[in-house]
Amino acid sequence: MPKFTSWRPSLLLLKKRLLSRLYLPVSLGLPRSAAGSKSGSLLNTKKLPLLLALAACGSCSPATPAEYQAPVAPPAPAAAAPALPAKTPADTLVTYAWATDACRFTGRYNPRRYTKEQLDNTHHLLFGSAMLTADATPGRPSDMAQLRLDSLNQEYTRRIRQYRRLAVVPRPLFLQLKKRAIEEMEQDYRARKLTIQGFANPAALLATSYPGDCAKYARGLAAQNDSLILHDWKSLIQERLAHNKKLGSTTDYATPRFQQEAAAANWQQYAKIELLTYGWWNCVNSSIQRVAPTEKMYQEFNKLFTNVKSACDDVD
C-alpha cells in the first residue's frame, strides 16, 4: 500500500517565501506614501488578508494522514470457562437418642439421608403399639355404662390418619412394618367395635367372620336363656383353669368367684362380663395379627447410626 507523507513542511516553506516578498511599513497605520513607492510594494493589498491568514496558519497542525492499516476485526469474545461443579458439603452428623425398656442409646446419623421425623416415626413403629385404647371390655357391671362407641370411633379416626401419614425411614423393612401396623389397627378397631355392640346386642356376635369358637360364648346371651348362660359360664371357667394349669398355676381362683357372682341379684351382668370379656374378646383378640418387630428390624434401625453408645439398667 502507498504511504502518505505530511504536507506541513511545504506549507511552512511557502509561508517563508511569501513573507520574504512582503514589504510592510513598520507601522501598519502609516499611509501608503510613507511606506515607500508603488514599485517598492510588491504585494497587492487585496491579497494581504489571505497572506496574513496563511502566515497565521503556519502554526496550525493539519490532520496528518497516518500510515494505512487494514481494519482489524474485533477479537472474538472469549469462551466462558466451564462452571466448576459445586463442592459437596461434608456430611454433618447429628446426635439422636432413643430408649428401650431397660437401655438408653445415642448415635450419630446423616440428616441428608433421613430426617429426625423419619427416625422418630420408625422408632415409634418398633417400640410403640398400634393397639387402640378405647375400652371395649368392662371389668365390672358398673363399667358397662361407660362403653362408648363414639369414643372408639374418634380415637380410631385420629390415629389411623396419623399412621397413614407417618413418614418413616424409606427402607423396605420399615415400610412393611408401617403397613402391618395400619392393618393391625384396622383389625383392632373392627373387633372392639363389634364387642361394644355385643354388650348391647349379643346376637350381633353370632354371625361374624371370626373363628366359630368365638361365637359360642354369646349363644346363651343372644338367646336370653338363663340355663344356657350358666352352662356357657361354667364351661368358660373350666377352660381358664385348664389354661392356667398349662402355665404352671394350680390355684383355683375362678370357681369361688363364680359361686359368689352367680348368687348375686345381677348375676346376668356378671355372666355377660365373664363371657364377652374373657370368652369372646380373648378369642377374637387372638385372631388379630399384632405387629411383632423382629430382631432383624431392631438391628436395621441401629445400622442407621454410627458411634452408637448405650447405657442399660442392671436387671437382676
C-alpha positions as CSV (number, residue, x, y, z in Angstrom):
1,M,0.0,0.0,0.0
2,P,1.3,3.6,-0.8
3,K,2.4,5.8,2.1
4,F,1.1,9.3,2.7
5,T,3.6,11.8,4.0
6,S,2.8,15.0,5.8
7,W,2.5,18.2,3.7
8,R,3.3,20.5,6.6
9,P,7.0,21.3,5.5
10,S,5.8,22.5,2.1
11,L,3.3,24.9,3.8
12,L,6.0,26.3,6.0
13,L,8.3,26.9,3.1
14,L,5.5,28.7,1.2
15,K,4.9,30.9,4.2
16,K,8.6,31.9,4.3
17,R,8.7,32.7,0.6
18,L,5.6,34.9,0.8
19,L,6.7,36.8,3.8
20,S,10.1,37.4,2.2
21,R,8.4,39.3,-0.6
22,L,6.1,41.3,1.8
23,Y,7.4,44.8,2.4
24,L,5.2,46.3,5.0
25,P,5.7,49.6,6.9
26,V,7.0,49.3,10.4
27,S,3.7,50.8,11.4
28,L,0.6,49.5,9.5
29,G,-1.1,52.6,10.5
30,L,1.2,54.8,8.1
31,P,-0.2,55.8,4.8
32,R,1.0,54.1,1.7
33,S,3.2,57.0,0.6
34,A,5.2,56.8,3.8
35,A,5.9,53.2,3.4
36,G,7.6,53.6,0.0
37,S,7.0,53.9,-3.6
38,K,4.5,51.9,-5.5
39,S,7.2,50.0,-7.2
40,G,8.6,49.1,-3.8
41,S,5.3,47.4,-2.8
42,L,5.3,44.0,-4.4
43,L,2.2,43.0,-2.6
44,N,-1.3,43.7,-3.7
45,T,-3.2,45.0,-0.7
46,K,-6.2,43.0,-1.7
47,K,-4.2,39.8,-1.1
48,L,-3.0,41.0,2.2
49,P,-5.7,39.3,4.3
50,L,-5.1,36.0,2.5
51,L,-1.3,36.1,3.1
52,L,-1.8,37.1,6.7
53,A,-4.1,34.1,7.1
54,L,-1.6,31.8,5.6
55,A,1.1,33.2,7.8
56,A,-1.1,32.6,10.9
57,C,-1.8,29.1,9.8
58,G,1.8,28.2,9.9
59,S,1.3,27.2,13.5
60,C,-1.7,25.1,12.6
61,S,-1.3,21.4,12.7
62,P,-3.5,19.9,10.0
63,A,-4.5,16.3,10.4
64,T,-1.7,14.2,9.2
65,P,-2.9,11.0,7.5
66,A,-1.3,8.0,9.2
67,E,0.1,5.1,7.5
68,Y,-2.7,3.0,6.1
69,Q,-3.5,-0.1,8.1
70,A,-6.0,-2.7,7.2
71,P,-9.0,-2.7,9.5
72,V,-8.6,-5.2,12.3
73,A,-11.7,-7.3,13.2
74,P,-12.6,-7.1,16.9
75,P,-11.4,-10.1,18.9
76,A,-14.0,-12.8,19.3
77,P,-15.3,-12.9,22.8
78,A,-13.5,-15.5,24.9
79,A,-15.5,-18.7,25.5
80,A,-16.9,-18.8,29.0
81,A,-15.0,-21.1,31.3
82,P,-17.0,-24.2,32.2
83,A,-18.6,-23.8,35.6
84,L,-16.9,-25.8,38.2
85,P,-19.2,-28.4,40.0
86,A,-20.4,-27.3,43.4
87,K,-18.4,-28.9,46.1
88,T,-20.4,-31.5,48.0
89,P,-20.6,-30.2,51.6
90,A,-19.1,-32.6,54.1
91,D,-21.7,-34.7,55.9
92,T,-22.7,-33.1,59.2
93,L,-23.7,-35.8,61.6
94,V,-26.4,-35.2,64.2
95,T,-26.9,-37.0,67.5
96,Y,-30.0,-39.0,68.1
97,A,-31.2,-40.5,71.3
98,W,-33.7,-43.3,71.9
99,A,-34.5,-45.8,74.6
100,T,-36.0,-49.2,75.2
101,D,-37.4,-50.6,78.4
102,A,-34.0,-51.1,80.0
103,C,-31.5,-49.3,77.9
104,R,-30.8,-45.8,76.6
105,F,-28.9,-45.3,73.3
106,T,-27.3,-42.4,71.4
107,G,-25.9,-42.5,67.9
108,R,-24.9,-40.2,65.1
109,Y,-26.8,-40.0,61.8
110,N,-26.6,-38.2,58.5
111,P,-29.5,-35.7,58.1
112,R,-29.1,-35.7,54.3
113,R,-30.2,-39.4,54.2
114,Y,-33.1,-39.3,56.6
115,T,-34.7,-36.8,58.9
116,K,-35.3,-36.8,62.7
117,E,-39.0,-37.1,62.0
118,Q,-38.5,-40.2,60.0
119,L,-36.3,-41.7,62.8
120,D,-39.0,-40.8,65.4
121,N,-41.7,-42.4,63.4
122,T,-39.7,-45.5,62.7
123,H,-38.8,-45.8,66.4
124,H,-42.5,-45.4,67.3
125,L,-43.4,-48.4,65.0
126,L,-40.7,-50.5,66.5
127,F,-41.2,-49.7,70.2
128,G,-44.8,-48.4,70.3
129,S,-48.2,-50.0,69.7
130,A,-50.9,-49.8,67.1
131,M,-53.4,-51.1,69.6
132,L,-56.3,-48.8,70.4
133,T,-57.0,-47.7,73.9
134,A,-60.8,-47.2,73.9
135,D,-62.2,-49.7,76.4
136,A,-64.4,-52.4,74.9
137,T,-64.3,-54.9,77.8
138,P,-65.7,-53.7,81.2
139,G,-64.4,-55.4,84.4
140,R,-67.5,-55.0,86.5
141,P,-71.2,-54.2,85.9
142,S,-70.9,-50.5,86.7
143,D,-68.3,-50.2,83.8
144,M,-70.7,-51.3,81.1
145,A,-72.5,-47.9,81.1
146,Q,-69.1,-46.3,80.1
147,L,-68.8,-48.2,76.9
148,R,-69.0,-45.6,74.2
149,L,-68.9,-46.4,70.5
150,D,-68.3,-42.7,69.6
151,S,-65.2,-42.6,71.8
152,L,-63.8,-45.6,69.9
153,N,-64.7,-44.0,66.5
154,Q,-62.9,-40.7,67.4
155,E,-59.7,-42.4,68.6
156,Y,-59.6,-44.7,65.5
157,T,-60.2,-41.9,63.1
158,R,-57.5,-39.7,64.6
159,R,-54.9,-42.5,65.0
160,I,-55.4,-44.2,61.7
161,R,-54.9,-40.9,59.9
162,Q,-51.6,-40.4,61.8
163,Y,-50.3,-43.8,61.0
164,R,-51.1,-43.4,57.3
165,R,-49.2,-40.2,57.2
166,L,-46.2,-41.4,59.1
167,A,-43.0,-40.7,57.2
168,V,-40.6,-43.5,58.1
169,V,-37.0,-44.2,57.0
170,P,-37.6,-45.3,53.4
171,R,-36.3,-48.9,53.7
172,P,-38.3,-52.0,52.8
173,L,-38.4,-53.4,56.3
174,F,-39.7,-50.2,57.9
175,L,-42.2,-49.6,55.1
176,Q,-43.5,-53.1,55.6
177,L,-43.7,-52.5,59.3
178,K,-45.8,-49.4,58.8
179,K,-48.2,-51.4,56.5
180,R,-48.6,-54.1,59.1
181,A,-49.2,-51.6,61.9
182,I,-52.1,-50.0,59.9
183,E,-53.6,-53.4,59.3
184,E,-53.4,-54.2,63.0
185,M,-55.2,-51.0,63.9
186,E,-57.9,-51.7,61.4
187,Q,-58.5,-55.2,62.7
188,D,-58.4,-54.0,66.3
189,Y,-61.0,-51.4,65.6
190,R,-63.4,-53.8,64.0
191,A,-63.0,-56.2,67.0
192,R,-63.6,-53.5,69.6
193,K,-66.5,-52.0,67.7
194,L,-68.2,-55.4,67.4
195,T,-67.5,-56.2,71.1
196,I,-69.1,-52.9,72.3
197,Q,-72.1,-53.6,70.1
198,G,-72.3,-57.2,71.5
199,F,-72.7,-55.9,75.1
200,A,-75.9,-54.1,73.9
201,N,-76.9,-56.9,71.5
202,P,-75.2,-60.2,71.9
203,A,-76.9,-61.6,68.8
204,A,-74.6,-59.4,66.7
205,L,-71.7,-61.7,67.7
206,L,-73.2,-64.9,66.3
207,A,-72.6,-64.3,62.5
208,T,-69.2,-62.8,62.0
209,S,-66.0,-63.6,60.1
210,Y,-64.2,-64.5,63.3
211,P,-63.5,-68.2,64.2
212,G,-66.6,-70.1,65.0
213,D,-65.4,-71.0,68.5
214,C,-65.7,-67.3,69.4
215,A,-69.5,-67.2,68.8
216,K,-70.2,-70.0,71.4
217,Y,-69.6,-67.5,74.3
218,A,-72.6,-65.4,73.0
219,R,-75.1,-68.1,72.3
220,G,-76.9,-68.2,75.7
221,L,-76.8,-64.4,75.9
222,A,-78.2,-64.0,72.4
223,A,-81.0,-66.5,73.2
224,Q,-81.6,-64.9,76.6
225,N,-81.7,-68.4,78.0
226,D,-80.6,-68.5,81.7
227,S,-79.8,-72.2,81.7
228,L,-77.6,-71.9,78.6
229,I,-75.9,-68.7,80.0
230,L,-74.9,-70.6,83.2
231,H,-73.7,-73.6,81.2
232,D,-71.5,-71.4,78.9
233,W,-70.2,-69.6,82.0
234,K,-69.2,-72.8,83.8
235,S,-67.6,-74.1,80.6
236,L,-65.5,-70.9,80.3
237,I,-64.3,-71.3,83.9
238,Q,-63.1,-74.9,83.1
239,E,-61.2,-73.6,80.0
240,R,-59.5,-70.9,82.1
241,L,-58.5,-73.4,84.8
242,A,-57.0,-75.7,82.1
243,H,-55.1,-72.8,80.5
244,N,-53.7,-71.7,83.9
245,K,-52.6,-75.3,84.7
246,K,-50.6,-75.3,81.4
247,L,-48.9,-72.2,82.6
248,G,-48.0,-73.8,85.9
249,S,-50.7,-72.3,88.1
250,T,-52.7,-74.8,90.1
251,T,-54.6,-72.3,92.3
252,D,-58.3,-72.1,91.5
253,Y,-59.5,-68.5,91.9
254,A,-62.2,-68.7,89.3
255,T,-64.6,-71.2,90.9
256,P,-65.1,-69.3,94.2
257,R,-65.6,-66.1,92.2
258,F,-68.2,-67.8,90.0
259,Q,-70.1,-69.1,93.0
260,Q,-70.2,-65.6,94.5
261,E,-71.2,-63.8,91.4
262,A,-73.8,-66.4,90.3
263,A,-75.6,-65.9,93.6
264,A,-75.8,-62.1,93.1
265,A,-79.1,-60.5,92.1
266,N,-77.5,-59.1,88.9
267,W,-75.7,-62.4,88.1
268,Q,-76.7,-62.0,84.4
269,Q,-74.5,-58.8,84.2
270,Y,-71.6,-60.7,85.8
271,A,-72.2,-63.6,83.3
272,K,-72.1,-61.2,80.4
273,I,-68.9,-59.6,81.5
274,E,-67.2,-63.0,82.0
275,L,-68.5,-64.5,78.7
276,L,-67.8,-61.5,76.5
277,T,-64.6,-60.2,78.1
278,Y,-62.8,-63.4,79.0
279,G,-64.5,-65.6,76.4
280,W,-65.5,-63.7,73.3
281,W,-62.9,-60.9,73.4
282,N,-59.9,-63.2,74.2
283,C,-61.0,-65.4,71.3
284,V,-61.3,-62.5,68.8
285,N,-58.2,-60.8,70.1
286,S,-56.1,-63.8,69.4
287,S,-57.1,-63.7,65.7
288,I,-55.8,-60.1,65.3
289,Q,-52.5,-60.0,63.5
290,R,-50.5,-58.0,66.0
291,V,-47.3,-56.3,64.9
292,A,-44.2,-58.0,66.4
293,P,-41.0,-56.4,65.2
294,T,-38.2,-58.9,64.6
295,E,-34.6,-58.8,65.8
296,K,-33.6,-58.0,62.2
297,M,-35.7,-54.8,62.3
298,Y,-34.1,-53.7,65.5
299,Q,-30.7,-54.3,64.0
300,E,-31.6,-52.5,60.9
301,F,-32.6,-49.5,63.0
302,N,-29.3,-49.5,64.8
303,K,-27.4,-49.5,61.5
304,L,-28.9,-46.1,60.7
305,F,-26.4,-44.7,63.2
306,T,-22.7,-44.5,63.8
307,N,-20.8,-44.3,67.1
308,V,-23.7,-46.0,68.9
309,K,-23.4,-45.8,72.7
310,S,-25.7,-47.5,75.2
311,A,-26.4,-47.5,78.9
312,C,-28.5,-50.2,80.4
313,D,-30.0,-50.7,83.8
314,D,-28.9,-53.7,85.8
315,V,-31.5,-56.4,85.6
316,D,-31.5,-59.0,88.4
